[in-house]
Amino acid sequence: MRAIFLALSLCLASPALAQVDTLCTLALDAGTGAVLLEEGDCDSRVTPASTFKLPLAVIGFDTGFLQDPLQPVLSFQPADPDWGGENWRRDTTPTDWLLYSVVWYSQRITRALGADTLTRYARAFGYGNADFSGDAGYDNGLERAWIASSLLVSPREQADFLRGLVTDSLPVSARAMANTRASTQQHQIDGWVIHGKTGGAYPRRADRSFDYARGWGWYVGWAERGDQSVVFVRLTRTQTRQTESPGIMARAAFLDGWPALVQRLSLD
């Protein structure tokens, strides 16, 4: 397995990626749960960042707050976060929310459902520590518990949740899982359809400023071709400040290396 990972890492090498540490790469057979590849520390918990949007989508669809991949359409308000640019400042569907990783749309869902409901679902999913308290002393759990704050999850817990989503075995309605899968961004590579969600976040220093040099980057999801289905998790961390989001960088590296990974895992 180490040889597989090292070969993959060499295929992904680039000047930009040289400033990024891969903390965990994990791949499971979605049907059987068998580990196809595990490298790095896949058991330590860190912030899920925007990968939390996948379990939040399942919760939203199961509770009825979300209706289908195109409803409800919610409108940007002046007080909403807008650092995501123009795609965050327009009317947004559930599919847009996941595609553009719109933070304020997440906040509409979490505020509507409340911490008790979120905690109950996260515990049922086995999703990390299920802690939606937020930053200590700031009462901001419904705004940012999943963004370098109280909610923590390991790559292995991410993979287990994703496998439940792919195999319709989460303790929610089949419709909730189907709508979540249908709303998730897709990429096509060599006959594979790769469904995934990025996540990027920066830790806070003691003075509550962000440490932009040490960003976590996630890319999590599943890949399908014919009757083959593979759940994957990639977690990285930057060593220096980068011009791109660490989550976008993690996705780019993973997708670039997908053909090599398929060959080395004998998935052809």
Backbone hydrogen bonds in HBPLUS format (Angstrom, degrees):
<---DONOR---> <-ACCEPTOR-->    atom                        ^
c    i                          cat <-CA-CA->   ^        H-A-AA   ^      H-
h    n   atom  resd res      DA  || num        DHA   H-A  angle D-A-AA Bond
n    s   type  num  typ     dist DA aas  dist angle  dist       angle   num
A0005-PHE N   A0001-MET O   3.01 MM   4  6.35 163.6  2.04 156.4 159.6     1
A0006-LEU N   A0002-ARG O   2.87 MM   4  6.09 164.3  1.89 155.4 159.8     2
A0007-ALA N   A0003-ALA O   3.00 MM   4  6.09 160.4  2.04 146.4 151.6     3
A0008-LEU N   A0004-ILE O   3.00 MM   4  6.23 158.0  2.05 148.3 154.6     4
A0009-SER N   A0005-PHE O   2.84 MM   4  6.06 158.3  1.89 151.2 157.4     5
A0010-LEU N   A0006-LEU O   3.02 MM   4  6.28 154.0  2.09 147.4 153.3     6
A0011-CYS N   A0007-ALA O   3.15 MM   4  6.44 149.4  2.25 142.7 150.8     7
A0011-CYS N   A0008-LEU O   3.09 MM   3  5.11 117.8  2.49  94.8 110.1     8
A0012-LEU N   A0008-LEU O   3.15 MM   4  6.45 135.0  2.36 142.8 154.8     9
A0012-LEU N   A0009-SER O   3.10 MM   3  5.14 131.6  2.34  95.1 108.2    10
A0013-ALA N   A0010-LEU O   3.33 MM   3  5.24 159.8  2.37 100.2 106.1    11
A0018-ALA N   A0014-SER O   2.96 MM   4  6.04 129.6  2.23 150.4 163.6    12
A0019-GLN N   A0016-ALA O   3.23 MM   3  6.00 168.2  2.24 118.2 121.8    13
A0020-VAL N   A0017-LEU O   3.02 MM   3  5.20 150.4  2.11 120.2 118.5    14
A0239-GLN N   A0019-GLN O   2.73 MM 220  5.29 156.1  1.78 163.5 157.0    15
A0021-ASP N   A0237-ARG O   2.78 MM 216  5.21 173.8  1.78 155.9 153.8    16
A0237-ARG N   A0021-ASP O   2.77 MM 216  5.21 145.7  1.89 148.7 158.3    17
A0023-LEU N   A0235-LEU O   2.77 MM 212  5.48 139.2  1.93 137.0 149.8    18
A0041-ASP N   A0023-LEU O   2.93 MM  18  5.98 127.3  2.21 165.9 165.8    19
A0024-CYS N   A0235-LEU O   3.18 MM 211  5.17 158.4  2.23 140.9 140.8    20
A0235-LEU N   A0024-CYS O   2.93 MM 211  5.17 162.7  1.97 153.2 155.0    21
A0025-THR N   A0039-GLU O   2.98 MM  14  5.34 152.7  2.06 149.9 155.8    22
A0039-GLU N   A0025-THR O   2.98 MM  14  5.34 147.4  2.09 150.4 158.6    23
A0026-LEU N   A0233-VAL O   2.92 MM 207  5.14 161.1  1.96 154.0 158.2    24
A0233-VAL N   A0026-LEU O   2.81 MM 207  5.14 144.3  1.94 153.5 158.1    25
A0027-ALA N   A0037-LEU O   2.85 MM  10  5.02 153.3  1.92 149.2 149.0    26
A0036-LEU N   A0027-ALA O   2.77 MM   9  5.34 155.0  1.84 142.0 148.9    27
A0037-LEU N   A0027-ALA O   3.27 MM  10  5.02 154.9  2.34 136.2 133.7    28
A0028-LEU N   A0231-VAL O   2.81 MM 203  5.10 158.2  1.86 146.1 153.4    29
A0231-VAL N   A0028-LEU O   2.89 MM 203  5.10 152.7  1.96 149.1 155.0    30
A0029-ASP N   A0034-ALA O   2.83 MM   5  5.24 160.8  1.86 153.4 159.7    31
A0033-GLY N   A0029-ASP O   2.70 MM   4  5.07 147.9  1.80 148.6 156.9    32
A0030-ALA N   A0229-SER O   2.90 MM 199  5.43 161.0  1.94 139.7 142.3    33
A0156-ARG N   A0042-CYS O   2.99 MM 114  5.63 146.6  2.10 160.1 157.8    34
A0046-VAL N   A0153-VAL O   3.01 MM 107  5.51 161.5  2.05 133.8 129.4    35
A0153-VAL N   A0046-VAL O   2.82 MM 107  5.51 160.3  1.86 149.6 150.9    36
A0051-THR N   A0048-PRO O   3.14 MM   3  5.54 149.6  2.23 141.8 138.1    37
A0049-ALA N   A0146-TRP O   2.88 MM  97  5.26 125.2  2.18 167.5 169.8    38
A0052-PHE N   A0049-ALA O   3.16 MM   3  6.12 166.9  2.17 123.5 127.5    39
A0053-LYS N   A0050-SER O   3.05 MM   3  5.51 162.3  2.08 109.9 115.6    40
A0054-LEU N   A0051-THR O   3.15 MM   3  5.97 160.6  2.19 120.3 123.9    41
A0056-LEU N   A0052-PHE O   2.93 MM   4  6.09 160.6  1.97 155.4 161.6    42
A0057-ALA N   A0053-LYS O   2.76 MM   4  5.80 143.2  1.90 136.9 145.8    43
A0058-VAL N   A0054-LEU O   3.13 MM   4  6.47 160.3  2.17 151.3 155.7    44
A0059-ILE N   A0055-PRO O   2.93 MM   4  6.22 162.0  1.97 151.5 156.1    45
A0060-GLY N   A0056-LEU O   2.75 MM   4  5.93 161.2  1.79 148.4 154.4    46
A0061-PHE N   A0057-ALA O   2.86 MM   4  6.07 164.2  1.88 157.1 159.9    47
A0062-ASP N   A0058-VAL O   2.91 MM   4  6.02 155.0  1.98 146.4 154.1    48
A0063-THR N   A0059-ILE O   2.92 MM   4  6.07 155.3  1.98 153.6 158.9    49
A0064-GLY N   A0060-GLY O   3.15 MM   4  6.11 127.2  2.45 133.9 146.5    50
A0066-LEU N   A0060-GLY O   3.02 MM   6  5.06 177.8  2.02 114.8 114.8    51
A0067-GLN N   A0071-GLN O   2.93 MM   4  5.32 150.8  2.02 124.3 132.3    52
A0068-ASP N   A0071-GLN O   3.16 MM   3  5.24 167.6  2.17 139.9 140.7    53
A0071-GLN N   A0068-ASP O   3.14 MM   3  5.24 160.9  2.18 113.1 118.7    54
A0095-THR N   A0069-PRO O   3.07 MM  26  5.39 143.0  2.21 158.8 150.8    55
A0074-LEU N   A0092-THR O   2.95 MM  18  5.32 161.4  1.99 148.0 147.2    56
A0092-THR N   A0074-LEU O   2.83 MM  18  5.32 160.6  1.86 152.0 158.3    57
A0080-ASP N   A0077-GLN O   2.87 MM   3  5.41 165.3  1.90 126.0 131.0    58
A0085-GLY N   A0082-ASP O   3.14 MM   3  5.92 154.4  2.21 125.8 126.1    59
A0088-TRP N   A0085-GLY O   2.93 MM   3  5.65 158.1  1.98 120.3 127.6    60
A0089-ARG N   A0086-GLU O   2.96 MM   3  5.06 151.9  2.05 105.3 114.3    61
A0097-TRP N   A0093-THR O   2.84 MM   4  6.04 158.8  1.88 154.7 161.1    62
A0098-LEU N   A0094-PRO O   3.16 MM   4  6.45 157.1  2.21 147.5 150.9    63
A0099-LEU N   A0095-THR O   2.94 MM   4  6.08 161.4  1.97 150.0 156.1    64
A0100-TYR N   A0096-ASP O   2.81 MM   4  5.82 174.0  1.82 159.4 160.4    65
A0101-SER N   A0097-TRP O   2.84 MM   4  5.33 111.9  2.31 128.1 142.3    66
A0102-VAL N   A0097-TRP O   3.12 MM   5  5.01 146.2  2.24 129.6 139.5    67
A0106-SER N   A0103-VAL O   3.01 MM   3  5.21 116.7  2.43 101.9 117.2    68
A0107-GLN N   A0103-VAL O   3.03 MM   4  6.39 155.0  2.09 151.2 158.8    69
A0108-ARG N   A0104-TRP O   2.96 MM   4  6.27 141.3  2.12 142.3 151.8    70
A0109-ILE N   A0105-TYR O   3.26 MM   4  6.59 156.1  2.32 146.1 151.3    71
A0110-THR N   A0106-SER O   2.90 MM   4  6.23 168.8  1.92 159.4 161.9    72
A0111-ARG N   A0107-GLN O   2.96 MM   4  5.87 162.0  1.99 142.5 147.8    73
A0112-ALA N   A0108-ARG O   3.11 MM   4  6.12 151.0  2.19 136.7 144.5    74
A0113-LEU N   A0109-ILE O   2.99 MM   4  6.19 151.7  2.07 152.4 160.0    75
A0114-GLY N   A0110-THR O   2.85 MM   4  5.74 161.0  1.89 149.2 154.7    76
A0118-LEU N   A0114-GLY O   3.18 MM   4  6.43 167.4  2.19 153.2 157.1    77
A0119-THR N   A0115-ALA O   2.82 MM   4  5.92 161.8  1.86 152.3 157.3    78
A0120-ARG N   A0116-ASP O   2.98 MM   4  6.15 159.7  2.02 146.4 151.9    79
A0121-TYR N   A0117-THR O   3.08 MM   4  6.32 167.3  2.10 155.3 157.4    80
A0122-ALA N   A0118-LEU O   2.92 MM   4  6.07 167.9  1.93 152.5 156.6    81
A0123-ARG N   A0119-THR O   2.96 MM   4  6.07 160.2  2.00 150.9 155.7    82
A0124-ALA N   A0120-ARG O   3.08 MM   4  6.27 153.4  2.15 141.7 149.4    83
A0125-PHE N   A0121-TYR O   2.86 MM   4  6.16 143.5  1.99 151.1 161.9    84
A0126-GLY N   A0122-ALA O   3.02 MM   4  6.07 116.6  2.44 134.2 150.0    85
A0127-TYR N   A0122-ALA O   2.88 MM   5  5.04 167.1  1.89 156.3 154.9    86
A0126-GLY N   A0123-ARG O   3.10 MM   3  4.96 144.5  2.23  95.3 106.0    87
A0129-ASN N   A0152-LEU O   2.98 MM  23  5.75 149.6  2.07 154.1 162.0    88
A0138-TYR N   A0135-ASP O   3.00 MM   3  5.51 161.1  2.04 144.2 141.5    89
A0143-GLU N   A0140-ASN O   3.02 MM   3  5.28 148.0  2.13 107.3 117.4    90
A0144-ARG N   A0140-ASN O   2.97 MM   4  6.19 147.2  2.08 158.6 168.6    91
A0145-ALA N   A0141-GLY O   3.05 MM   4  4.41 149.2  2.15 127.0 124.4    92
A0147-ILE N   A0144-ARG O   2.91 MM   3  5.09 163.5  1.93 115.3 120.9    93
A0151-LEU N   A0145-ALA O   2.92 MM   6  5.38 157.2  1.98 133.6 138.5    94
A0158-GLN N   A0154-SER O   2.94 MM   4  6.26 152.2  2.02 150.7 159.3    95
A0159-ALA N   A0155-PRO O   2.90 MM   4  6.19 159.9  1.94 150.1 154.9    96
A0160-ASP N   A0156-ARG O   2.94 MM   4  6.21 156.1  1.99 147.7 154.1    97
A0161-PHE N   A0157-GLU O   3.02 MM   4  6.19 160.2  2.06 145.7 150.7    98
A0162-LEU N   A0158-GLN O   2.92 MM   4  6.18 165.1  1.94 154.6 158.9    99
A0163-ARG N   A0159-ALA O   2.87 MM   4  6.06 155.4  1.93 148.7 155.5   100
A0164-GLY N   A0160-ASP O   3.09 MM   4  6.35 154.4  2.16 143.6 150.0   101
A0165-LEU N   A0161-PHE O   2.95 MM   4  6.32 149.8  2.04 147.8 157.0   102
A0166-VAL N   A0162-LEU O   2.87 MM   4  6.14 158.7  1.92 154.3 159.3   103
A0167-THR N   A0163-ARG O   2.96 MM   4  6.04 154.3  2.03 148.9 155.4   104
A0169-SER N   A0164-GLY O   2.88 MM   5  4.69 155.9  1.94 140.0 143.8   105
A0172-VAL N   A0170-LEU O   2.77 MM   2  5.55 141.3  1.92 102.6  92.5   106
A0176-ALA N   A0173-SER O   3.14 MM   3  5.28 122.6  2.48  97.8 111.0   107
A0177-MET N   A0173-SER O   3.36 MM   4  6.77 157.6  2.41 149.3 154.0   108
A0178-ALA N   A0174-ALA O   2.91 MM   4  6.11 161.4  1.94 151.6 157.4   109
A0179-ASN N   A0175-ARG O   2.88 MM   4  5.99 164.5  1.91 151.9 155.6   110
A0180-THR N   A0176-ALA O   3.12 MM   4  6.24 150.7  2.21 138.5 146.4   111
A0181-ARG N   A0177-MET O   2.97 MM   4  6.23 165.5  1.99 152.1 155.7   112
A0182-ALA N   A0178-ALA O   2.94 MM   4  6.12 156.8  2.00 147.4 154.3   113
A0183-SER N   A0179-ASN O   3.07 MM   4  6.13 129.1  2.33 136.3 148.0   114
A0183-SER N   A0180-THR O   3.15 MM   3  5.16 136.8  2.34  97.4 109.4   115
A0184-THR N   A0181-ARG O   3.34 MM   3  5.41 158.7  2.39 103.3 109.5   116
A0196-GLY N   A0185-GLN O   3.18 MM  11  6.01 153.3  2.25 151.9 159.9   117
A0187-HIS N   A0194-ILE O   2.79 MM   7  5.05 139.1  1.95 135.8 149.3   118
A0194-ILE N   A0187-HIS O   2.68 MM   7  5.05 175.3  1.68 164.2 164.4   119
A0189-ILE N   A0192-TRP O   2.93 MM   3  5.19 153.0  2.00 143.1 151.6   120
A0192-TRP N   A0189-ILE O   2.87 MM   3  5.19 163.1  1.90 122.0 125.1   121
A0193-VAL N   A0224-GLU O   2.84 MM  31  5.26 164.8  1.87 153.0 157.8   122
A0224-GLU N   A0193-VAL O   2.89 MM  31  5.26 157.9  1.94 140.1 146.9   123
A0195-HIS N   A0222-TRP O   2.77 MM  27  5.36 167.9  1.78 176.4 172.0   124
A0222-TRP N   A0195-HIS O   2.87 MM  27  5.36 149.3  1.96 147.0 157.2   125
A0197-LYS N   A0220-VAL O   2.81 MM  23  5.53 150.1  1.90 157.2 167.4   126
A0220-VAL N   A0197-LYS O   3.10 MM  23  5.53 165.2  2.12 147.0 149.9   127
A0199-GLY N   A0218-TRP O   3.12 MM  19  4.76 135.1  2.34 130.5 123.8   128
A0218-TRP N   A0199-GLY O   2.72 MM  19  4.76 159.9  1.76 151.1 153.3   129
A0201-ALA N   A0216-TRP O   3.22 MM  15  5.45 149.8  2.31 138.3 145.4   130
A0216-TRP N   A0201-ALA O   2.88 MM  15  5.45 154.1  1.94 164.7 168.1   131
A0211-ASP N   A0203-PRO O   2.84 MM   8  5.62 165.8  1.86 168.3 169.4   132
A0205-ARG N   A0209-SER O   2.73 MM   4  5.46 163.9  1.76 165.4 171.2   133
A0208-ARG N   A0205-ARG O   2.84 MM   3  5.01 158.5  1.89 114.6 118.6   134
A0214-ARG N   A0211-ASP O   3.30 MM   3  5.97 167.5  2.32 118.8 122.1   135
A0238-THR N   A0215-GLY O   2.91 MM  23  5.29 155.8  1.97 145.6 152.1   136
A0217-GLY N   A0236-THR O   2.92 MM  19  4.88 164.0  1.94 127.6 128.5   137
A0236-THR N   A0217-GLY O   2.70 MM  19  4.88 158.5  1.74 150.3 156.6   138
A0219-TYR N   A0234-ARG O   2.94 MM  15  5.20 143.1  2.08 148.6 151.7   139
A0234-ARG N   A0219-TYR O   2.89 MM  15  5.20 145.9  2.01 144.8 155.4   140
A0221-GLY N   A0232-PHE O   3.05 MM  11  5.54 159.2  2.10 154.8 152.5   141
A0232-PHE N   A0221-GLY O   2.92 MM  11  5.54 168.3  1.93 141.9 144.2   142
A0223-ALA N   A0230-VAL O   2.73 MM   7  5.16 153.6  1.80 146.9 156.0   143
A0230-VAL N   A0223-ALA O   2.85 MM   7  5.16 160.0  1.89 150.2 157.1   144
A0225-ARG N   A0228-GLN O   3.02 MM   3  5.20 157.3  2.08 140.0 144.3   145
A0228-GLN N   A0225-ARG O   2.90 MM   3  5.20 161.3  1.93 134.4 135.5   146
A0249-MET N   A0245-SER O   3.05 MM   4  6.36 158.3  2.10 154.5 160.9   147
A0250-ALA N   A0246-PRO O   2.95 MM   4  6.10 152.2  2.03 140.3 147.6   148
A0251-ARG N   A0247-GLY O   2.99 MM   4  6.25 157.6  2.04 148.0 153.5   149
A0252-ALA N   A0248-ILE O   2.99 MM   4  6.20 164.9  2.01 149.4 153.4   150
A0253-ALA N   A0249-MET O   3.05 MM   4  6.22 165.6  2.07 152.0 155.1   151
A0254-PHE N   A0250-ALA O   3.04 MM   4  6.17 159.9  2.08 145.3 151.3   152
A0255-LEU N   A0251-ARG O   2.88 MM   4  6.05 174.0  1.88 162.6 163.8   153
A0256-ASP N   A0252-ALA O   2.97 MM   4  6.01 159.5  2.01 146.1 152.4   154
A0257-GLY N   A0253-ALA O   3.08 MM   4  6.19 146.5  2.20 140.7 149.0   155
A0258-TRP N   A0255-LEU O   3.22 MM   3  5.06 159.3  2.27  99.5 105.8   156
A0261-LEU N   A0257-GLY O   2.98 MM   4  6.18 155.5  2.05 154.5 162.4   157
A0262-VAL N   A0258-TRP O   2.89 MM   4  6.11 159.3  1.93 162.7 167.5   158
A0263-GLN N   A0259-PRO O   3.20 MM   4  6.45 160.8  2.24 146.8 150.7   159
A0264-ARG N   A0260-ALA O   3.06 MM   4  6.26 163.0  2.09 150.2 154.7   160
A0265-LEU N   A0261-LEU O   2.99 MM   4  6.09 136.9  2.18 145.6 156.0   161
A0267-LEU N   A0262-VAL O   3.02 MM   5  5.20 175.8  2.02 159.0 157.7   162
A0266-SER N   A0263-GLN O   3.18 MM   3  5.20 161.6  2.22 105.2 108.7   163
